């Protein structure tokens, strides 16, 4: 490799690190900007009542939003957009980083020989060697596969939410949500998957771009060595630590109960019924809290945090955003239930059993 090539690779590496740092802090700043207003509005101070009311107006949706309030609102059925975006974006990230992990961050020696063979057959290309050099330590390679695992869990989550949008929920024609809440949801399902893989997302994108360029240059010569190895893609995931599997168990616990609670909510109105008649939900965690689907969502993201190992501050902030916003919305839902139904069970908590 000549001196110019070394300098160009060094510059590219520094640029990726700089961009990565900026991306991480941008995500963190956005999560903090979403958490702080909720915390401030929740403080028990009369001076903050107007701010609390303003923020609550942004957060209201569905049954707790007045049917006469249509200004700056969109149909609640637009929730579908969140999950369409979540599925498409998470799938792109998952496929790209999974392929990147398989090629560049092997957890076993068998993949290392494959990378060397590819480099040799492509005429000494630096596409593989350059990217592999950035993940030389076992810890770095492990973290790449951990990102794959987190995105895989996220994919399972958003796919189920998309399914529920089509087959479980039946929003009334009068159900609305504020446009600010809608935009917040769009941002969330774009930023949340990215927050789970900031460790290697830019490198994976850069690797994919290099692969496209390499394919254009080599064409059919590369096709002969691009056989799909299913077990090679799955085996490294089985080598992850107990922390990842404990997080997956917590995730599955919340995932299952959220599905049950959504099924209960969906059954309260017959498919095609567009009336705005509400009844008290019963069953599963509804016997304990008023918004068990919110509680389950919090557990889902707590599971993702545990699966991440708890060392990434960005994922801590992601969980903080989920907890703060859903707790804020659950408190208003609980008040609505108490005002709407005289026989509403008073032993139910808003969202956290025996706490809140």
DRENTOR-876383 format. One record per atom (N, C-alpha, C): x, y, z negated. Coordinates in steps of 0.1 Angstrom, whole numbers, plus 5000, padded with zeros to 4 digits. Each point is the difference from the previous one (the first is absolute). Example, Ala and Ser with C-alpha at 12.3 -4.5 7.8 and 13.67 -1.06 7.14 Angstrom:
# DRENTOR-876383
513249434922 499150125000 500950125000 499650115007 500950115000 499250114992 
This chain:
# DRENTOR-876383
500849885000 499250125000 500950125000 499750105009 500950125001 499650104989 500850104998 499850104990 498650075001 499750045013 498750065002 498849924996 500149875003 498949914996 499950004984 501149994993 500050004986 499450134994 500450115006 499450134995 498550015003 499649955012 498650005003 499249914990 500549894997 499349914991 500050064986 501150064996 500050064986 499050125000 499950085010 499150115001 498549954999 499849895008 498649945000 499649954986 501049944993 499749954987 499750114990 500850105001 499850124991 498650065003 499750015012 498750065004 498849924995 500149875001 499049914994 499950024985 501150004993 500050024986 499450134996 500350115008 499450134997 498550005002 499649955011 498650005003 499249914990 500749894996 499349914990 499850074987 501050084996 499950074987 498950115001 500050075011 498950105002 498649935000 499949895007 498749935000 499649964986 500949944993 499749954986 499550124991 500750115001 499650114991 498850075005 499750005013 498850055006 498849924995 500149865000 499049924995 499750024985 501150014993 499950024985 499350134997 500450115007 499450134998 498549995003 499649935011 498649995003 499249924990 500649904994 499349924990 499850094987 501150074997 499950094988 499050115002 499950055012 499050115003 498649944999 499949875002 498649944999 499749974986 501049984991 499849964986 499850124991 500850105002 499950124991 498750064999 499350045011 498750064999 499049924992 500049875001 499149914993 500350014985 501349994996 500450014986 499650134994 500250115008 499750134995 498550024998 499249955010 498550014999 499549914989 500749904995 499549914990 500350054986 500850114999 500350064987 498850054993 499849984987 498750054993 500150154997 500050085010 500150154997 498950075008 499250084993 498950075007 500550095011 501250044999 500650095011 500149935013 500049864999 500349925012 498749955006 498850044994 498749955005 499850025015 500350125004 499850045014 500949925009 501249984996 500949925008 499649855000 499549954989 499549874999 498849985010 499150105000 498849995009 500450005014 501050095003 500550015014 500649865005 500849944991 500749885004 498949895001 499150004991 498949905000 499250015013 499850125005 499350025013 500749935011 501450005000 500849935010 499949854999 499949954987 500049864997 498749935002 498950074999 498749945000 499749935014 499349894999 499649945012 498849904997 499349965010 498949904998 499050054991 499649914990 498950034991 500250114991 501250044997 500250114990 500150135007 499950015013 500050125008 498550045003 499650124998 498750045003 499749985014 498849955003 499649975014 499850135008 499850114993 499950135007 501350075003 501149944996 501350065002 500649935012 499950085011 500649945013 501150095006 500350114993 501050095005 501449944997 500850005010 501449954999 500049854996 499049925005 499949864996 500049925013 500349874999 499949905010 499249884995 499549925008 499349884996 501049914992 499449944989 500949914992 500449875008 499349975010 500349895009 501450025007 500550134999 501350025006 501149944992 499749934989 501049924993 500649905009 499249965010 500649905010 501350055006 500150135002 501250065006 501249984992 499850004986 501249974991 500649875003 499149905001 500449865001 500549965014 499450065010 500649995013 501450055001 500250124994 501350065000 501049914992 499549964988 500849914991 500449875007 499149945007 500449875006 501050025011 499750105009 500950025011 501450044996 500150104991 501350054995 500749904992 499349934991 500749904992 500549885008 499249965010 500449905010 501350045007 500050125005 501250055007 501349994991 499850054988 501150004991 500449864996 499149924997 500249864996 500849925011 499550015013 500649925011 501450055002 500250145000 501350065003 501049964990 499650014987 501049984989 500249854998 499049925003 500249854999 501049955010 499950055012 500949965011 501450064997 500150124995 501250064996 500749924989 499249964990 500549924989 500649875005 499349945008 500449865006 501350025007 500250105008 501250025008 501250064993 499750094991 501150084994 500349974986 499049954992 500249994986 499749854995 500849915006 499749854996 500349984985 499149914995 500349964986 500749865000 500249945012 500749875001 501050015011 501049914999 501150005009 499649975015 498949925001 499649965013 499750125009 499450114995 499750115008 501250085004 501049994992 501350085004 500649945013 500049875002 500549955012 499250045012 498650014998 499250045011 500350155004 500250084990 500450145004 501350005007 501049924996 501250005007 499949955014 499149905002 499849955014 499450105009 499050084994 499450105008 501050115004 500850044991 501050105003 500949955011 500449884999 500949945011 499449995013 498749965001 499349985013 499650135006 500050114992 499750135006 501250085003 501149935001 501250075004 500750084990 499949964987 500650074989 499350124997 498650005001 499250124997 500250034985 499950134997 500150044986 498650024994 499049975007 498650024995 499849924987 500449875000 499849924988 501150044989 501350015005 501050024990 499950134993 499650105007 499850134994 499050004989 498849955003 498949994990 500349914989 500649895003 500449904990 501050064990 500850085004 501150064992 499450094989 498750045002 499450094990 499449924989 499849875002 499449914990 500949884997 501250034996 501049904998 499849934986 499650074990 499949944987 498749914999 500149904991 498849924998 498850084994 500350104992 499050084994 499250085011 500750055009 499450085011 499149905009 500549895003 499349905008 498749964993 500249984987 498849964992 499050115000 500450124999 499150125000 499250015013 500749975011 499350005013 498949905000 500249884995 499049905000 498950034990 500450074990 499050044990 499050105006 500550095009 499250095007 499049925009 500549905006 499149915009 498949944991 500349964988 499149934991 498950114996 500450124996 499150104996 499050045012 500650015012 499150035011 499149895003 500449874998 499149895002 498850004991 500350044987 498950014991 499150125004 500550115004 499250115004 499249975012 500549925009 499349955012 498849924996 500249914991 498849924995 499050094994 500450104993 499050104994 499250075010 500750075009 499350085010 499149925010 500549885003 499249915008 498649974994 500149974987 498749974992 499150135000 500650114998 499250134999 499450035014 500749975010 499450015014 498949915002 500149874996 499049905001 498750054992 500250054988 498950054992 499350125006 500750085007 499450125007 499049955010 500249895006 499149955011 499049904994 500349924990 499149894996 499550014986 500550094992 499550004986 499350134996 500550115004 499450134996 499050055010 498950064996 499050065008 499750134995 500750105004 499950144995 498750065006 499250074991 498850075004 500450125009 499150045008 500250115010 500350134992 499550014988 500250124992 501350014992 500749885000 501250004992 501150085007 500650094993 501050095006 501250004991 501150065005 501250034992 500650135005 500750074991 500650125004 501249985010 500150095009 501049995011 501450004994 500250064988 501350004993 500349864995 499049934995 500149864996 500349915011 499450035012 500249925012 501550015004 500550125001 501450035004 501049944990 499650004987 500849944990 500149855002 498949945004 500049855003 500849975012 500050085010 500849985012 501550014997 500350104992 501450014995 500449884992 499249964991 500349894991 500449875008 499249965010 500249885007 501150015010 500550125002 501250025008 501250004992 499950064988 501250014991 500249884991 499049934996 500249894990 500849895006 499749955012 500949895005 501450055002 500250125004 501350055003 500850014986 499350044990 500650014986 500549864995 499549895006 500449874995 501249955008 500550075010 501149955008 501050115004 500150114992 500950115003 501549955000 500249894993 501449954999 500649975014 499149965009 500649955013 499150045012 499050084998 499150035011 500750075012 500850104997 500750075010 501049915008 500749924992 501049915006 499249905010 498949954995 499249915009 499550075012 499650124999 499650085012 501150025010 501250034994 501250035008 500449875007 499949894993 500449875005 499049965011 498750024999 499149975010 500350085013 500350134998 500450085012 501249955007 501049954992 501249955006 499749875007 499149924995 499649875006 499350035013 499250105001 499350035013 501150045010 500950084996 501150045009 500849885004 500349914991 500849895003 499349905010 498749994997 499249915009 500050065014 499950135002 500050065013 501349985007 501150004992 501349985006 500349855004 499549914991 500449865002 498949925006 498750044998 498949935007 499949864996 499949925011 499749854999 501149934992 501250055000 501149934993 499749994985 499350104994 499749994986 498849914997 499149985010 498849924997 500349864997 501149945004 500349864998 500449984985 500450104993 500349984986 499050064990 498950055005 499050064992 498949904996 500349874998 499049914996 499450034986 498749984998 499450044988 500249894989 500550044989 500349904989 499150044988 498849935000 499150044989 500549974986 500649894998 500549974986 501250104997 500750045010 501150104997 499550134995 498850045005 499350124995 499449994986 499549884997 499349984988 500949964988 501149925003 500849944989 500650114991 500550115005 500650104991 499050054989 498750015004 499050044991 499849914988 500249875003 499949904989 501250014990 501050075004 501250024992 500050124991 498950085001 499950124991 499849964986 500250104991 500149974986 498749994993 500049964987 498849994992 499250134999 500750115000 499450134999 499050025012 500449975012 499250015012 498749914999 500249884995 498949914999 499150044989 500550054989 499150054989 499250125005 500650095007 499350115006 498949955010 500349905008 499149955009 498849944992 500249934989 498949954992 499150114994 500650114996 499250114995 499250065011 500750025012 499350045012 498849925003 500249875000 498949905004 498950014990 500350024987 499050014990 499150125003 500650125002 499250125003 499349995014 500749945010 499449985013 498749925000 500149894992 498849915000 498850074993 500350074989 498950064992 499550125008 500850075007 499550115008 499149955011 500349885006 499249945010 498649964994 500049954988 498849964993 499150124997 500750114995 499250124997 499550075012 500750005011 499550065013 498949925005 500049874998 498949915005 498750034992 500250034987 498950044991 499450135005 500850105002 499650135005 499349995014 500649925008 499449985014 498649934999 499849924990 498749935000 498950084994 500350124995 499050084994 499150065010 500450015013 499250055011 500149905011 498849975005 499949905012 500650065012 500649925008 500650045013 499050075008 500350135004 499050075009 499250104992 499949984986 499350094992 500750134998 499450115004 500750135000 499550094989 499249944991 499450084989 501150034989 499850104993 500950044989 499549964987 499649884998 499549954987 501149924994 500350044987 501149934993 499549934988 500649894997 499749914988 501349984992 499949954988 501149974992 500749875004 501350015004 500749875004 500349924988 499949875002 500349904989 500949895006 500849944991 500849895004 501550035000 500849904998 501550015000 500450114991 500950095004 500550104991 499050124998 498950005007 499050104998 499449994986 500149894993 499549994987 500950074990 501250045004 501050064991 500250155003 500150035013 500350145004 499050045011 499950135002 499150065010 500649995014 501350015001 500650005013 501149895000 499649875000 501049895000 500849995013 499450055011 500749995012 501250105000 499850114993 501250094998 501049944991 499549944989 501049934991 500849895007 499349935009 500749905008 501050065009 499750115006 500950075009 501350044992 499850054988 501250034992 500849884997 499449894997 500749874998 500849965012 499350015012 500749975012 501350075002 500050134998 501250085002 501049984988 499549974988 500949964990 500749875003 499349915007 500749885005 501050035010 499850095009 501050045009 501250064994 499850084989 501150064993 500849894993 499449904994 500749894993 500849925011 499449985011 500649925011 501250085006 500050134999 501150085004 501250004991 499849954988 501050004990 500050124991 499250105003 499850114991 501250105001 500849995010 501250095000 499850115010 499050005008 499850115010 499050104994 500550124998 499150114994 498950045009 500249985013 498950035010 498849914998 500249884997 498949904998 499350034986 500850044990 499450054988 499150125002 500450095008 499150125003 498849955008 500249915009 498849945008 499049954990 500449924990 499149944990 499450124992 500850104996 499550114993 498950075007 500250025013 498950075009 498749924999 500249865002 498849925000 499350004986 500749994989 499450004987 499450144997 500750115003 499450134997 498750035008 500149985012 498850035009 498849914997 500349874998 498849914998 499550014986 500850044990 499550024987 499150135000 500450105007 499350125001 498649985007 500049925011 498749975007 499249914991 500649904993 499249914992 499350074988 500650104995 499450074989 498750075005 500050065011 498850065006 499049905003 500449885006 499049895003 499449964987 500749984989 499549964988 498950104994 500350135001 499150104996 498749995009 500249985012 498849995009 499149884997 500649894997 499249884996 499250034987 500750074990 499450024987 498850105002 500150105009 499050105002 498949945009 500349915009 499049945010 499149904993 500649914992 499349894994 499950014985 498850014995 499850004985 500449874994 499949895007 500349874994 501449955004 500850105004 501449965004 500749954988 500749885001 500849944989 501050104994 499850044987 500950094994 501349944995 500149875001 501349934996 501050005011 499650055012 501050005011 500950124999 501349985003 500950115001 500150055014 500650115002 500150065014 500849925009 501349974996 500949925009 500949914992 500550054989 501049924992 499349944988 499849874999 499349944989 500650044986 499250044991 500450034986 500950124999 500250075011 500950125001 499350125005 499449995012 499450125006 498849965009 
